[in-house]
């Protein structure tokens, strides 16, 4: 379903400098459908939201006098008397627009375009200036106003770490040159698209089986005009969310990426994370894979999944991947303790399980072996105790408990091994 999100683009100048770096048509072409086909902002959101976001109602207003000199703006600093920080500057721009007769209630968001170098940010409205009238930068800042966070690389909480994603355009991203707009791209990754409801889920491959191994062909993520699948999902990993697999071609928003590639992302806390393959590179090449868990069947208590790139055909614009998944096997009859999984103990009369050297052994319901395991754990847990007397006392108590159980078991075995004495028949009284 299309989401109308028209933007009010406010052209603003400071009171002490009314110069105009670009004519009004420049901004109309950059932000509205009059510039469609030039890789402007309406093209960007059309492609990177799979046609969900509709910016066709956007309008350009101005030029508007801010009523302050440029020196009054302090950016992220704490403003003093007569000064503006980011929040108060956005409020002032909206105020002067309203005073000029602009009904801002009709718009999803506001872009303030300054005539001189001022600032670049998004999230409370987007601000830009002559140094950032570029789709490569505006995609990220306007993306913040749609709720997107910065993208990251697996293993790090640092922002701007995904070179193939719009939400990292401040850190050596693959940004393409453009004759009309200077810089465009890269595109938005599949998980960031899904997080906003922008991914066409009807074109995402997912299995109806809990365990599977399938070969799937993908089309470039942002080319929904091509038939076929645009992403694939690998469910139930050790992460909170499934992994999404996408194919990116060297074209349009991704014209600057070094080669066609397959990328894998996860998502958590409003950040996407690009996953490295077995080669260590996030850009998968033929034979490379992203994997979680172990394929060894002995590791049944953890999920296993794998995405392997089989090959990319640049001429047909397809990538072939093999997707494998095996869910974790829940311990039969076992429950959950307040601290997590009960491992090696029986609960609610059910069977428990222990693993020794990769071999799984059942523990019968209410088995004394549970107590023995607990005492052995205590015996080893007190190793760091510095007080020798206390440490040895705890160890002695644990071993005595084990000994008591062992002696009971031995007595029972001895009793079973010795035949009971014969019972003498009573003499008959007749």
DRENDO-1510 file (C-alpha; in Angstrom, 1 decimal, always signed):
<recs>
REC; n; res; u; v; w
REC; 1; UNK; +0.0; +0.0; +0.0 .
REC; 2; UNK; +1.3; +3.4; -0.9 .
REC; 3; UNK; +2.1; +5.8; +2.0 .
REC; 4; UNK; +1.7; +9.5; +1.1 .
REC; 5; UNK; +4.5; +11.3; +2.8 .
REC; 6; UNK; +4.7; +14.8; +1.2 .
REC; 7; UNK; +7.6; +17.0; +2.4 .
REC; 8; UNK; +7.6; +20.8; +2.8 .
REC; 9; UNK; +10.9; +22.0; +1.4 .
REC; 10; UNK; +11.7; +25.4; +3.0 .
REC; 11; UNK; +14.4; +27.5; +1.2 .
REC; 12; UNK; +15.8; +29.7; +4.0 .
REC; 13; UNK; +18.5; +32.4; +4.2 .
REC; 14; UNK; +20.1; +34.2; +7.1 .
REC; 15; UNK; +19.4; +37.9; +7.6 .
REC; 16; UNK; +22.9; +38.9; +6.9 .
REC; 17; UNK; +23.3; +36.9; +3.7 .
REC; 18; UNK; +20.4; +36.6; +1.2 .
REC; 19; UNK; +22.5; +35.0; -1.6 .
REC; 20; UNK; +20.9; +32.2; -3.5 .
REC; 21; UNK; +23.3; +29.3; -4.5 .
REC; 22; UNK; +20.7; +27.6; -6.8 .
REC; 23; UNK; +17.5; +28.6; -8.4 .
REC; 24; UNK; +14.1; +27.4; -7.2 .
REC; 25; UNK; +13.8; +24.9; -10.0 .
REC; 26; UNK; +17.0; +23.1; -8.8 .
REC; 27; UNK; +15.2; +22.2; -5.5 .
REC; 28; UNK; +11.9; +21.4; -7.2 .
REC; 29; UNK; +13.8; +18.9; -9.4 .
REC; 30; UNK; +15.7; +17.5; -6.4 .
REC; 31; UNK; +12.8; +16.9; -4.1 .
REC; 32; UNK; +9.7; +16.5; -6.2 .
REC; 33; UNK; +8.4; +14.4; -9.0 .
REC; 34; UNK; +9.3; +17.0; -11.6 .
REC; 35; UNK; +12.8; +15.6; -11.4 .
REC; 36; UNK; +11.7; +11.9; -11.6 .
REC; 37; UNK; +14.2; +9.8; -13.6 .
REC; 38; UNK; +17.2; +11.8; -12.6 .
REC; 39; UNK; +18.0; +9.8; -9.5 .
REC; 40; UNK; +16.5; +12.5; -7.3 .
REC; 41; UNK; +14.9; +12.0; -3.9 .
REC; 42; UNK; +11.6; +10.8; -5.3 .
REC; 43; UNK; +13.5; +8.2; -7.3 .
REC; 44; UNK; +15.5; +7.2; -4.3 .
REC; 45; UNK; +12.4; +6.5; -2.1 .
REC; 46; UNK; +10.5; +4.9; -5.0 .
REC; 47; UNK; +13.3; +2.3; -5.5 .
REC; 48; UNK; +14.4; +1.8; -1.9 .
REC; 49; UNK; +10.9; +1.4; -0.5 .
REC; 50; UNK; +9.7; -0.9; -3.3 .
REC; 51; UNK; +7.2; +1.8; -4.2 .
REC; 52; UNK; +5.7; +2.1; -0.7 .
REC; 53; UNK; +6.6; +5.8; +0.0 .
REC; 54; UNK; +4.8; +8.4; -2.1 .
REC; 55; UNK; +6.5; +11.8; -2.1 .
REC; 56; UNK; +4.4; +13.2; -5.0 .
REC; 57; UNK; +2.8; +15.8; -2.8 .
REC; 58; UNK; +6.0; +17.5; -1.8 .
REC; 59; UNK; +6.3; +21.3; -2.4 .
REC; 60; UNK; +9.1; +23.9; -2.3 .
REC; 61; UNK; +8.6; +27.2; -0.5 .
REC; 62; UNK; +10.8; +30.3; -0.2 .
REC; 63; UNK; +13.1; +31.9; +0.0 .
REC; 64; UNK; +12.4; +32.8; +3.6 .
REC; 65; UNK; +14.3; +35.2; +5.9 .
REC; 66; UNK; +15.2; +33.4; +9.2 .
REC; 67; UNK; +15.2; +36.7; +11.1 .
REC; 68; UNK; +18.7; +35.8; +12.6 .
REC; 69; UNK; +22.2; +36.3; +11.3 .
REC; 70; UNK; +24.3; +33.2; +10.5 .
REC; 71; UNK; +26.4; +33.8; +13.6 .
REC; 72; UNK; +23.4; +33.1; +15.8 .
REC; 73; UNK; +23.4; +29.4; +14.9 .
REC; 74; UNK; +25.4; +27.2; +17.3 .
REC; 75; UNK; +24.4; +23.7; +16.0 .
REC; 76; UNK; +24.6; +21.1; +18.8 .
REC; 77; UNK; +26.0; +23.5; +21.4 .
REC; 78; UNK; +23.9; +24.9; +24.2 .
REC; 79; UNK; +22.5; +28.2; +22.9 .
REC; 80; UNK; +22.8; +31.4; +24.8 .
REC; 81; UNK; +20.6; +34.5; +24.6 .
REC; 82; UNK; +19.8; +35.3; +21.0 .
REC; 83; UNK; +21.2; +32.0; +19.7 .
REC; 84; UNK; +19.7; +29.0; +18.0 .
REC; 85; UNK; +20.6; +25.3; +18.4 .
REC; 86; UNK; +19.3; +22.6; +16.0 .
REC; 87; UNK; +15.9; +22.3; +17.7 .
REC; 88; UNK; +15.2; +26.1; +18.0 .
REC; 89; UNK; +16.5; +26.7; +14.4 .
REC; 90; UNK; +14.0; +24.1; +13.0 .
REC; 91; UNK; +11.2; +25.7; +15.1 .
REC; 92; UNK; +12.2; +29.2; +13.7 .
REC; 93; UNK; +12.2; +27.9; +10.1 .
REC; 94; UNK; +8.7; +26.5; +10.6 .
REC; 95; UNK; +7.5; +29.7; +12.3 .
REC; 96; UNK; +8.7; +31.9; +9.4 .
REC; 97; UNK; +7.1; +29.5; +6.9 .
REC; 98; UNK; +3.8; +29.6; +8.8 .
REC; 99; UNK; +4.0; +33.4; +8.9 .
REC; 100; UNK; +4.4; +33.3; +5.1 .
REC; 101; UNK; +1.2; +31.3; +4.8 .
REC; 102; UNK; +2.6; +27.7; +4.5 .
REC; 103; UNK; +0.2; +25.2; +6.1 .
REC; 104; UNK; +2.8; +22.7; +7.5 .
REC; 105; UNK; +0.0; +20.4; +8.9 .
REC; 106; UNK; -0.5; +19.1; +5.3 .
REC; 107; UNK; +3.0; +17.6; +5.2 .
REC; 108; UNK; +4.8; +14.6; +6.6 .
REC; 109; UNK; +8.0; +16.3; +7.2 .
REC; 110; UNK; +10.1; +19.5; +6.7 .
REC; 111; UNK; +13.4; +19.9; +4.8 .
REC; 112; UNK; +15.2; +23.2; +5.6 .
REC; 113; UNK; +17.6; +24.1; +2.8 .
REC; 114; UNK; +20.0; +26.9; +3.8 .
REC; 115; UNK; +21.7; +29.3; +1.3 .
REC; 116; UNK; +25.1; +29.0; +3.0 .
REC; 117; UNK; +27.0; +26.3; +4.8 .
REC; 118; UNK; +25.1; +25.7; +8.0 .
REC; 119; UNK; +24.5; +22.1; +9.0 .
REC; 120; UNK; +23.4; +18.6; +8.0 .
REC; 121; UNK; +21.1; +16.4; +10.1 .
REC; 122; UNK; +17.8; +14.6; +10.3 .
REC; 123; UNK; +15.4; +13.1; +12.8 .
REC; 124; UNK; +13.7; +16.3; +13.9 .
REC; 125; UNK; +13.2; +17.5; +10.4 .
REC; 126; UNK; +16.0; +17.5; +7.8 .
REC; 127; UNK; +18.5; +20.3; +7.5 .
REC; 128; UNK; +20.9; +20.7; +4.6 .
REC; 129; UNK; +23.0; +23.3; +2.8 .
REC; 130; UNK; +25.1; +23.8; -0.4 .
REC; 131; UNK; +27.6; +21.2; +0.8 .
REC; 132; UNK; +24.9; +18.5; +1.1 .
REC; 133; UNK; +22.3; +19.1; -1.7 .
REC; 134; UNK; +23.0; +15.5; -2.7 .
REC; 135; UNK; +20.8; +12.4; -2.7 .
REC; 136; UNK; +23.7; +10.4; -1.2 .
REC; 137; UNK; +23.5; +12.4; +2.0 .
REC; 138; UNK; +19.9; +13.4; +2.0 .
REC; 139; UNK; +18.8; +9.7; +1.8 .
REC; 140; UNK; +20.3; +9.1; +5.3 .
REC; 141; UNK; +19.1; +12.3; +6.9 .
REC; 142; UNK; +15.5; +12.0; +5.5 .
REC; 143; UNK; +15.7; +8.3; +6.5 .
REC; 144; UNK; +16.2; +9.4; +10.1 .
REC; 145; UNK; +12.9; +11.2; +9.9 .
REC; 146; UNK; +11.2; +8.0; +8.8 .
REC; 147; UNK; +12.7; +6.3; +11.9 .
REC; 148; UNK; +15.8; +4.6; +10.5 .
REC; 149; UNK; +18.9; +4.3; +12.6 .
REC; 150; UNK; +22.5; +4.1; +11.4 .
REC; 151; UNK; +23.7; +0.8; +10.0 .
REC; 152; UNK; +26.5; -1.2; +11.5 .
REC; 153; UNK; +28.9; -4.2; +11.0 .
REC; 154; UNK; +28.5; -7.4; +13.0 .
REC; 155; UNK; +30.7; -7.5; +16.0 .
REC; 156; UNK; +30.7; -3.7; +16.5 .
REC; 157; UNK; +28.3; -1.1; +17.9 .
REC; 158; UNK; +30.0; +1.7; +15.9 .
REC; 159; UNK; +27.7; +3.5; +13.5 .
REC; 160; UNK; +28.4; +4.0; +9.7 .
REC; 161; UNK; +30.0; +0.6; +9.3 .
REC; 162; UNK; +28.0; -0.8; +6.3 .
REC; 163; UNK; +29.6; +0.5; +3.2 .
REC; 164; UNK; +26.7; -0.8; +1.0 .
REC; 165; UNK; +23.9; +1.0; +2.9 .
REC; 166; UNK; +22.5; +4.5; +2.8 .
REC; 167; UNK; +22.4; +4.7; +6.6 .
REC; 168; UNK; +26.3; +4.6; +6.7 .
REC; 169; UNK; +27.0; +7.3; +4.2 .
REC; 170; UNK; +29.4; +9.1; +6.5 .
REC; 171; UNK; +32.1; +6.4; +6.4 .
REC; 172; UNK; +33.6; +5.5; +3.1 .
REC; 173; UNK; +30.4; +4.3; +1.6 .
REC; 174; UNK; +30.2; +3.2; -2.0 .
REC; 175; UNK; +28.9; +6.6; -3.3 .
REC; 176; UNK; +28.6; +7.1; -7.0 .
REC; 177; UNK; +29.3; +10.3; -8.9 .
REC; 178; UNK; +26.4; +11.9; -10.7 .
REC; 179; UNK; +26.5; +14.7; -13.3 .
REC; 180; UNK; +23.2; +16.3; -12.1 .
REC; 181; UNK; +23.4; +15.8; -8.3 .
REC; 182; UNK; +27.1; +15.3; -7.7 .
REC; 183; UNK; +26.7; +12.1; -5.5 .
REC; 184; UNK; +24.1; +9.3; -5.2 .
REC; 185; UNK; +23.7; +6.0; -3.4 .
REC; 186; UNK; +24.3; +3.5; -2.1 .
REC; 187; UNK; +20.9; +1.9; -1.7 .
REC; 188; UNK; +19.1; +0.8; +1.4 .
REC; 189; UNK; +19.6; -2.7; +2.7 .
REC; 190; UNK; +16.7; -5.2; +2.9 .
REC; 191; UNK; +16.5; -5.3; +6.7 .
REC; 192; UNK; +16.3; -1.5; +6.9 .
REC; 193; UNK; +13.6; -1.6; +4.3 .
REC; 194; UNK; +11.7; -4.3; +6.3 .
REC; 195; UNK; +12.0; -2.4; +9.5 .
REC; 196; UNK; +9.9; +0.5; +8.0 .
REC; 197; UNK; +7.4; -1.8; +6.2 .
REC; 198; UNK; +9.0; -1.0; +2.9 .
REC; 199; UNK; +10.2; -4.4; +1.8 .
REC; 200; UNK; +7.9; -6.2; -0.7 .
REC; 201; UNK; +7.3; -9.3; +1.5 .
REC; 202; UNK; +5.6; -11.1; -1.4 .
REC; 203; UNK; +9.0; -11.3; -3.1 .
REC; 204; UNK; +10.9; -12.6; -0.1 .
REC; 205; UNK; +11.7; -16.3; -0.2 .
REC; 206; UNK; +11.0; -18.2; +3.0 .
REC; 207; UNK; +10.5; -21.9; +3.7 .
REC; 208; UNK; +7.4; -23.4; +5.1 .
REC; 209; UNK; +9.5; -26.1; +6.7 .
REC; 210; UNK; +11.4; -25.9; +10.0 .
REC; 211; UNK; +14.4; -27.8; +8.5 .
REC; 212; UNK; +15.4; -27.2; +4.9 .
REC; 213; UNK; +18.1; -27.0; +2.3 .
REC; 214; UNK; +17.2; -25.1; -0.8 .
REC; 215; UNK; +18.8; -23.4; -3.8 .
REC; 216; UNK; +17.3; -20.0; -4.5 .
REC; 217; UNK; +17.8; -17.3; -7.2 .
REC; 218; UNK; +17.7; -13.7; -6.3 .
REC; 219; UNK; +17.3; -10.5; -8.4 .
REC; 220; UNK; +18.9; -7.2; -7.5 .
REC; 221; UNK; +17.1; -5.8; -4.4 .
REC; 222; UNK; +16.1; -2.5; -5.8 .
REC; 223; UNK; +15.0; -3.7; -9.2 .
REC; 224; UNK; +11.4; -4.7; -8.6 .
REC; 225; UNK; +10.7; -4.2; -12.3 .
REC; 226; UNK; +12.6; -7.5; -12.9 .
REC; 227; UNK; +10.6; -10.8; -12.2 .
REC; 228; UNK; +11.7; -13.0; -9.4 .
REC; 229; UNK; +12.7; -12.9; -5.8 .
REC; 230; UNK; +14.3; -9.8; -4.3 .
REC; 231; UNK; +15.4; -11.2; -0.9 .
REC; 232; UNK; +15.5; -14.5; +1.1 .
REC; 233; UNK; +15.0; -15.1; +4.8 .
REC; 234; UNK; +16.9; -17.5; +7.1 .
REC; 235; UNK; +14.9; -17.9; +10.3 .
REC; 236; UNK; +15.5; -18.9; +13.9 .
REC; 237; UNK; +19.2; -18.1; +14.4 .
REC; 238; UNK; +20.8; -17.2; +17.7 .
REC; 239; UNK; +19.8; -13.7; +17.0 .
REC; 240; UNK; +16.5; -12.0; +17.9 .
REC; 241; UNK; +15.5; -11.6; +14.3 .
REC; 242; UNK; +15.9; -13.7; +11.1 .
REC; 243; UNK; +18.7; -13.0; +8.6 .
REC; 244; UNK; +17.9; -11.4; +5.3 .
REC; 245; UNK; +19.9; -12.2; +2.2 .
REC; 246; UNK; +20.0; -9.7; -0.8 .
REC; 247; UNK; +21.7; -9.4; -4.1 .
REC; 248; UNK; +23.1; -6.0; -5.2 .
REC; 249; UNK; +24.1; -5.2; -8.7 .
REC; 250; UNK; +26.4; -2.5; -10.0 .
REC; 251; UNK; +23.8; -0.1; -11.2 .
REC; 252; UNK; +21.8; +3.1; -10.3 .
REC; 253; UNK; +22.2; +3.7; -6.5 .
REC; 254; UNK; +24.8; +0.9; -6.3 .
REC; 255; UNK; +26.8; +2.1; -9.3 .
REC; 256; UNK; +29.9; +2.5; -7.1 .
REC; 257; UNK; +30.1; -0.9; -5.5 .
REC; 258; UNK; +33.2; -2.8; -6.7 .
REC; 259; UNK; +31.3; -5.8; -8.1 .
REC; 260; UNK; +27.9; -7.6; -7.9 .
REC; 261; UNK; +27.6; -9.1; -4.5 .
REC; 262; UNK; +25.4; -10.9; -2.0 .
REC; 263; UNK; +25.0; -9.4; +1.5 .
REC; 264; UNK; +23.5; -10.8; +4.6 .
REC; 265; UNK; +22.0; -8.7; +7.4 .
REC; 266; UNK; +20.5; -9.1; +10.8 .
REC; 267; UNK; +18.5; -6.4; +12.8 .
REC; 268; UNK; +18.5; -5.4; +16.4 .
REC; 269; UNK; +17.6; -2.2; +18.4 .
REC; 270; UNK; +16.8; -0.3; +15.2 .
REC; 271; UNK; +20.2; -1.0; +13.7 .
REC; 272; UNK; +21.0; -3.3; +10.8 .
REC; 273; UNK; +24.2; -5.3; +11.0 .
REC; 274; UNK; +26.0; -6.6; +7.9 .
REC; 275; UNK; +27.4; -10.1; +8.5 .
REC; 276; UNK; +30.8; -11.3; +7.4 .
REC; 277; UNK; +31.3; -14.5; +5.4 .
REC; 278; UNK; +33.7; -17.3; +6.2 .
REC; 279; UNK; +36.3; -15.4; +4.2 .
REC; 280; UNK; +36.0; -12.5; +6.6 .
REC; 281; UNK; +34.5; -10.2; +4.0 .
REC; 282; UNK; +30.9; -8.9; +4.2 .
REC; 283; UNK; +30.7; -8.9; +0.4 .
REC; 284; UNK; +30.1; -12.6; -0.4 .
REC; 285; UNK; +31.8; -14.1; -3.3 .
REC; 286; UNK; +31.4; -17.6; -4.9 .
REC; 287; UNK; +31.8; -20.3; -2.3 .
REC; 288; UNK; +31.7; -17.9; +0.6 .
REC; 289; UNK; +29.1; -18.3; +3.3 .
REC; 290; UNK; +27.5; -16.9; +6.4 .
REC; 291; UNK; +26.9; -19.5; +9.1 .
REC; 292; UNK; +25.6; -19.8; +12.6 .
REC; 293; UNK; +25.7; -22.9; +14.8 .
REC; 294; UNK; +27.3; -26.2; +13.8 .
REC; 295; UNK; +26.3; -28.7; +11.1 .
REC; 296; UNK; +27.4; -31.5; +13.5 .
REC; 297; UNK; +24.3; -33.4; +14.5 .
REC; 298; UNK; +25.6; -33.8; +18.1 .
REC; 299; UNK; +25.0; -30.1; +18.6 .
REC; 300; UNK; +21.2; -30.5; +18.6 .
REC; 301; UNK; +20.6; -28.0; +21.4 .
REC; 302; UNK; +21.5; -25.0; +19.2 .
REC; 303; UNK; +20.1; -23.9; +15.8 .
REC; 304; UNK; +22.2; -24.2; +12.7 .
REC; 305; UNK; +21.9; -22.1; +9.6 .
REC; 306; UNK; +24.0; -21.3; +6.5 .
REC; 307; UNK; +23.8; -19.0; +3.5 .
REC; 308; UNK; +26.3; -20.0; +0.7 .
REC; 309; UNK; +26.8; -18.1; -2.5 .
REC; 310; UNK; +26.9; -20.5; -5.4 .
REC; 311; UNK; +27.5; -18.0; -8.1 .
REC; 312; UNK; +26.4; -14.7; -9.7 .
REC; 313; UNK; +25.5; -14.4; -13.4 .
REC; 314; UNK; +26.0; -10.7; -14.3 .
REC; 315; UNK; +24.4; -11.2; -17.7 .
REC; 316; UNK; +21.1; -12.5; -16.4 .
REC; 317; UNK; +21.4; -10.4; -13.2 .
REC; 318; UNK; +20.8; -13.3; -10.9 .
REC; 319; UNK; +22.6; -14.7; -7.8 .
REC; 320; UNK; +22.2; -18.3; -6.8 .
REC; 321; UNK; +22.4; -19.1; -3.1 .
REC; 322; UNK; +22.0; -22.2; -1.0 .
REC; 323; UNK; +20.0; -21.8; +2.2 .
REC; 324; UNK; +20.2; -24.4; +5.0 .
REC; 325; UNK; +18.6; -24.4; +8.4 .
REC; 326; UNK; +18.0; -26.8; +11.3 .
REC; 327; UNK; +16.2; -25.5; +14.4 .
REC; 328; UNK; +17.4; -26.3; +17.9 .
REC; 329; UNK; +15.9; -29.5; +19.2 .
REC; 330; UNK; +14.1; -28.9; +22.5 .
REC; 331; UNK; +15.1; -31.4; +25.2 .
REC; 332; UNK; +12.2; -34.0; +25.5 .
REC; 333; UNK; +10.2; -33.4; +28.6 .
REC; 334; UNK; +12.5; -30.8; +29.9 .
REC; 335; UNK; +11.4; -27.5; +31.2 .
REC; 336; UNK; +13.1; -24.1; +31.9 .
REC; 337; UNK; +14.5; -23.0; +35.1 .
REC; 338; UNK; +14.3; -19.4; +36.2 .
REC; 339; UNK; +17.9; -18.9; +35.2 .
REC; 340; UNK; +17.6; -20.6; +31.8 .
REC; 341; UNK; +17.6; -24.1; +30.4 .
REC; 342; UNK; +17.8; -27.0; +32.9 .
REC; 343; UNK; +20.5; -29.1; +31.4 .
REC; 344; UNK; +21.3; -32.5; +33.1 .
REC; 345; UNK; +18.2; -32.6; +35.3 .
REC; 346; UNK; +14.7; -33.8; +35.2 .
REC; 347; UNK; +11.8; -31.4; +35.7 .
REC; 348; UNK; +8.1; -32.1; +36.4 .
REC; 349; UNK; +8.7; -35.8; +36.4 .
REC; 350; UNK; +10.2; -35.7; +32.9 .
REC; 351; UNK; +13.5; -36.9; +31.5 .
REC; 352; UNK; +16.6; -34.8; +31.6 .
REC; 353; UNK; +19.8; -35.1; +29.5 .
REC; 354; UNK; +23.5; -34.7; +30.0 .
REC; 355; UNK; +26.2; -34.5; +27.3 .
REC; 356; UNK; +29.6; -36.1; +27.8 .
REC; 357; UNK; +32.3; -35.6; +25.1 .
REC; 358; UNK; +29.5; -34.9; +22.6 .
REC; 359; UNK; +27.4; -38.0; +23.5 .
REC; 360; UNK; +24.0; -37.4; +25.0 .
REC; 361; UNK; +22.8; -39.6; +27.9 .
REC; 362; UNK; +19.3; -39.6; +29.4 .
REC; 363; UNK; +18.8; -38.9; +33.1 .
REC; 364; UNK; +15.7; -40.8; +34.5 .
REC; 365; UNK; +13.0; -38.9; +36.3 .
REC; 366; UNK; +14.0; -38.0; +39.9 .
REC; 367; UNK; +17.4; -39.8; +39.5 .
REC; 368; UNK; +19.9; -39.4; +42.4 .
REC; 369; UNK; +22.4; -38.7; +39.7 .
REC; 370; UNK; +21.1; -35.1; +39.6 .
REC; 371; UNK; +22.3; -34.7; +43.2 .
REC; 372; UNK; +25.6; -36.2; +42.4 .
REC; 373; UNK; +26.2; -33.8; +39.5 .
REC; 374; UNK; +25.3; -30.9; +41.8 .
REC; 375; UNK; +27.8; -32.0; +44.4 .
REC; 376; UNK; +30.5; -32.5; +41.8 .
REC; 377; UNK; +29.8; -29.0; +40.5 .
REC; 378; UNK; +30.2; -27.6; +44.1 .
REC; 379; UNK; +33.5; -29.5; +44.5 .
REC; 380; UNK; +34.9; -27.7; +41.4 .
REC; 381; UNK; +33.2; -24.4; +42.0 .
REC; 382; UNK; +35.1; -23.8; +45.3 .
REC; 383; UNK; +38.5; -24.0; +43.6 .
REC; 384; UNK; +38.9; -20.1; +43.7 .
REC; 385; UNK; +38.2; -19.9; +47.5 .
REC; 386; UNK; +41.5; -18.8; +49.1 .
REC; 387; UNK; +40.6; -19.9; +52.6 .
REC; 388; UNK; +42.0; -23.5; +52.7 .
REC; 389; UNK; +39.9; -24.6; +55.6 .
REC; 390; UNK; +36.7; -23.4; +54.1 .
REC; 391; UNK; +37.5; -24.8; +50.7 .
REC; 392; UNK; +38.4; -28.2; +52.0 .
REC; 393; UNK; +35.3; -28.2; +54.2 .
REC; 394; UNK; +33.1; -27.6; +51.2 .
REC; 395; UNK; +34.9; -30.2; +49.2 .
REC; 396; UNK; +34.6; -32.7; +52.0 .
REC; 397; UNK; +30.9; -32.1; +52.3 .
REC; 398; UNK; +30.4; -32.6; +48.6 .
REC; 399; UNK; +32.4; -35.8; +48.5 .
REC; 400; UNK; +30.6; -37.1; +51.6 .
REC; 401; UNK; +27.2; -36.6; +49.8 .
REC; 402; UNK; +28.5; -38.4; +46.7 .
REC; 403; UNK; +29.9; -41.2; +48.9 .
REC; 404; UNK; +26.6; -41.5; +50.8 .
REC; 405; UNK; +24.8; -42.0; +47.4 .
REC; 406; UNK; +27.5; -44.4; +46.2 .
REC; 407; UNK; +27.3; -46.5; +49.4 .
REC; 408; UNK; +23.5; -46.7; +49.1 .
REC; 409; UNK; +23.8; -47.8; +45.5 .
REC; 410; UNK; +26.4; -50.4; +46.4 .
REC; 411; UNK; +24.3; -51.8; +49.2 .
REC; 412; UNK; +21.4; -52.2; +46.8 .
REC; 413; UNK; +23.6; -53.9; +44.3 .
REC; 414; UNK; +24.9; -56.3; +47.0 .
REC; 415; UNK; +21.5; -57.1; +48.1 .
REC; 416; UNK; +20.3; -57.9; +44.6 .
REC; 417; UNK; +23.5; -60.0; +44.0 .
REC; 418; UNK; +22.9; -62.2; +47.2 .
REC; 419; UNK; +20.0; -64.7; +46.9 .
REC; 420; UNK; +17.5; -64.4; +49.8 .
REC; 421; UNK; +17.6; -67.2; +52.4 .
REC; 422; UNK; +15.2; -70.1; +51.8 .
REC; 423; UNK; +11.9; -70.0; +53.7 .
REC; 424; UNK; +11.3; -73.2; +55.7 .
REC; 425; UNK; +7.8; -74.7; +55.1 .
REC; 426; UNK; +5.9; -75.1; +58.4 .
REC; 427; UNK; +5.2; -78.7; +59.5 .
REC; 428; UNK; +1.8; -80.0; +58.9 .
REC; 429; UNK; -0.3; -80.6; +62.1 .
REC; 430; UNK; -2.3; -83.3; +60.5 .
</recs>
